[in-house]
Amino acid sequence: MPLPIMDAPRNEPEDGDLVRRASAGEVGAFEQLYRRHAGRVHGAVWRLSGMNPSRAEELTQEAFVRAWQKLGSFRFESAFSTWLHRLAVNVALMDLRKNNPEEAVDDATLEAACEPVHAFCAGERSDLERAVASLPPRARAVLVLHDIEGWKHEEIGRELGMAVGSSKAQLHRARGLLKRMLGENHE
């Protein structure tokens, strides 16, 4: 289960101030950033890991270790939460590529299988979460990144090393599998 998302209390310092202090070596400032953002990071990597609680914990910790190591490279061009979230998703995707190789299907075959995309209507949340967790890793990654995280197919393709058409086909595949698993009829 993902950790709860915690909003910054009104009297707490802004993320930017905490990032500056943490970059200067103040561990307490980074701890505040961790407490503030761990829930959202954990939720993203939890979904990408197939809702594996122990793997999600490991990936969350790895993401924050990487964030601490790379904090000096944060350029304040976006919100810290956006930068951190992207870093965490990249950590989870690297883990997916390393630990969950999937039988390769050529792009032309996947693109040919891709039909117009129709929105997926979810039933019970717990049933949906179990169904998403059971998807093949690459299909799950595309579904989570596109439908939950809001990424565009171009971004997904770059991150996962696949053509845009393959990303669309994997999304279509994931949605079709979910519909079958959840007992919805195809039109």
C-alpha positions in Angstrom: 0.0 0.0 0.0 1.4 3.4 -0.8 2.4 5.8 2.0 0.1 8.7 2.7 0.9 12.0 1.0 1.8 14.7 3.4 1.3 18.3 2.6 3.7 20.8 4.1 2.3 22.5 7.2 1.7 26.2 6.6 4.5 27.3 9.0 7.1 24.9 7.5 9.8 26.2 5.2 9.3 26.0 1.5 10.9 23.2 -0.5 13.4 25.6 -2.1 14.7 26.8 1.2 15.0 23.2 2.4 16.8 22.2 -0.8 19.3 25.0 -0.3 19.9 24.1 3.3 20.2 20.3 2.5 22.6 21.1 -0.4 24.8 22.9 2.2 24.9 19.7 4.2 22.0 20.2 6.6 20.7 16.6 7.1 17.6 17.8 9.0 16.5 19.9 6.0 16.7 16.8 3.8 14.8 14.8 6.4 12.0 17.3 6.2 12.0 17.0 2.4 11.9 13.2 2.8 8.9 13.3 5.2 7.1 15.8 3.0 7.5 13.8 -0.3 8.0 10.1 0.7 4.3 9.3 0.2 4.1 10.5 -3.4 7.4 8.9 -4.3 6.4 5.6 -2.7 3.0 5.6 -4.4 4.6 6.0 -7.9 7.3 3.4 -7.4 4.8 1.1 -5.7 2.6 1.0 -8.8 5.6 0.7 -11.1 7.0 -2.3 -9.0 3.7 -4.2 -9.4 2.6 -3.1 -6.0 5.3 -5.1 -4.3 5.6 -3.6 -0.9 9.2 -4.6 -0.1 10.4 -3.6 -3.6 8.6 -0.3 -3.4 10.3 0.4 0.0 13.7 -0.4 -1.5 13.1 1.8 -4.6 11.8 4.7 -2.4 14.9 4.6 -0.3 17.1 4.3 -3.5 15.3 7.3 -5.0 16.0 9.4 -1.9 19.6 8.3 -1.7 20.0 9.4 -5.4 18.2 12.6 -4.6 20.6 13.4 -1.8 23.6 12.6 -4.1 22.2 14.8 -6.9 20.8 17.6 -4.8 23.6 19.9 -5.9 22.4 19.5 -9.5 18.9 20.7 -8.8 18.6 24.0 -10.7 15.3 25.3 -9.4 13.9 25.3 -13.0 10.9 23.3 -11.8 9.4 22.5 -8.5 11.5 20.2 -6.3 8.6 17.8 -6.1 8.5 17.5 -9.9 12.3 16.9 -10.0 12.2 14.3 -7.2 9.2 12.5 -8.7 10.9 12.2 -12.1 14.1 10.9 -10.4 12.1 8.3 -8.5 10.2 7.2 -11.6 13.5 6.8 -13.4 14.9 4.7 -10.5 11.8 2.4 -10.8 12.1 2.2 -14.6 15.8 1.4 -14.4 14.9 -1.4 -11.9 12.2 -2.6 -14.3 14.6 -2.8 -17.2 17.2 -4.5 -15.1 15.1 -7.0 -13.2 12.1 -7.7 -15.4 13.1 -8.3 -19.0 10.1 -9.1 -21.1 10.1 -11.0 -24.4 10.7 -8.4 -27.1 8.0 -7.9 -29.7 8.9 -5.8 -32.7 7.5 -2.3 -33.0 5.6 -3.0 -36.2 3.7 -5.9 -34.6 2.7 -3.8 -31.6 1.7 -0.8 -33.8 -0.5 -3.0 -36.0 -2.2 -4.3 -32.8 -2.9 -0.8 -31.6 -6.5 0.4 -32.1 -7.9 3.8 -31.1 -7.5 4.2 -27.4 -10.7 4.2 -25.3 -10.7 5.4 -21.7 -10.7 2.6 -19.0 -13.5 2.8 -16.4 -12.4 1.2 -13.2 -14.6 -0.8 -10.8 -13.4 -1.5 -7.3 -10.1 0.1 -6.5 -8.6 -3.0 -4.9 -9.6 -5.2 -7.8 -8.0 -2.6 -10.2 -4.8 -2.4 -8.1 -4.4 -6.2 -8.1 -5.1 -6.3 -11.8 -2.5 -3.6 -12.6 0.0 -5.4 -10.4 -0.4 -8.6 -12.4 0.2 -6.9 -15.8 3.4 -7.7 -17.7 6.1 -5.2 -16.5 6.4 -3.1 -19.6 2.7 -2.9 -20.2 2.2 -2.0 -16.5 5.0 0.7 -16.7 3.3 2.3 -19.8 -0.1 2.2 -18.1 1.1 3.7 -14.9 3.2 6.4 -16.6 0.5 7.4 -19.0 -2.8 7.0 -17.2 -1.7 7.7 -13.6 1.4 9.9 -13.9 0.3 11.8 -16.9 3.3 11.2 -19.2 3.0 11.6 -22.9 3.9 8.6 -25.2 7.0 10.5 -26.4 8.3 10.7 -22.9 7.5 7.1 -22.2 9.1 6.0 -25.4 12.4 7.8 -24.5 12.5 6.4 -21.0 11.7 2.8 -21.9 13.6 2.8 -25.2 10.6 2.1 -27.4 8.9 3.8 -30.3 5.9 6.0 -29.7 3.7 3.5 -31.5 5.0 0.7 -29.2 4.1 2.8 -26.2 0.6 3.3 -27.5 0.3 -0.4 -28.3 1.6 -1.4 -24.8 -1.0 1.0 -23.3 -3.7 -0.6 -25.5 -2.5 -4.1 -24.5 -2.5 -3.1 -20.8 -6.0 -1.7 -20.9 -7.3 -4.8 -22.8 -5.8 -7.1 -20.2 -7.3 -5.1 -17.4 -10.7 -5.2 -19.0 -10.5 -9.0 -19.3 -9.2 -9.4 -15.8 -11.9 -7.2 -14.4 -14.6 -9.0 -16.4 -15.5 -6.1 -18.7 -16.8 -6.9 -22.1 -15.0 -5.8 -25.3 -17.1 -3.9 -27.8 
